């Protein structure tokens, strides 16, 4: 035993321990974690009770299966997916822009960026959606007076109001994520780029942002998943996403819990697919990070 322990200890930079023959007769007794077993049993009992309640409750599972692929629900699903990607595209574009502006040496640009982040992070998303949807009360008509004008109520449809509300709100959060990613890159690389004549924007595009992606991707991926669920808030302004269409159906047939289960099932399926995609995307951008999390090689044990 001592001959095998000594090389491993030396390889790890530790002093070898001598074997004490006086404890050779002792046996190792594993610790019994009674608390873990009790907690596991309690969790299983609660889970079983919930499953039993749903299985034996007043739920018509045939209705759930019938409306899972109903045309109205599928239309809402398509709207949810389209809105998620459109709002995230707008949010990422604004996030990158204002992350750069908030780090700008120009005090005016920096002030605008700070105000944008402060305002849209400081007010509720539901409030912002209602403001966008009712913007016609402030601007009845938009355009060039006497040349080209349109009514705001014709422009600010539920889709446009939802896109602006979700996208602009998301941009405020993404700006902080992008800024943290930029700050994670060593400043020496920026200084080296300046020394060879690269402009600030070129340095960001070719050197800083590609390296910052490994820091930016995980939180942005989580925000994409959150955006799927945030689209349900837009039901208050009439945007026809999954939950809104499910509500329209159960207002007519009074099958409330069944339609809510249908909506929950579709949300879970979308989130599952996006979670898998996020995993592969993170692994792709982690290839060039140089951070290996494998265990160090174990020194060879001498016979």
Secondary structure, 3 states (H helix, E strand, C coil): CHHHHHHHHHHCCCCCCCCCHHHCCCCCCCCCCHHHHHHHHHHHHHHHHHHHHHHHCCCCHHHHHHHHCCHHHHHHHHHHHHHHHHHHHHHHHHHHHHHHHHCCCCHHHHHHHHHHHHHHHHCCHHHHHHHHHCHHHCCCEEEECCCEEEEHHHHCCHHHHHHHHHHHHHHHHHHHHHHHHHHCCCHHHHHHHHHCCCCHHHHHHHHHHHHHHHHHHHHHHHHHHHHHHHHHHHHHHCCCCHHHHHHHHHHHHCCHHHHHHHHHHHHHHHHHHHHHHHHHHHHHHCCCCCCCCCCCCCCCCCC
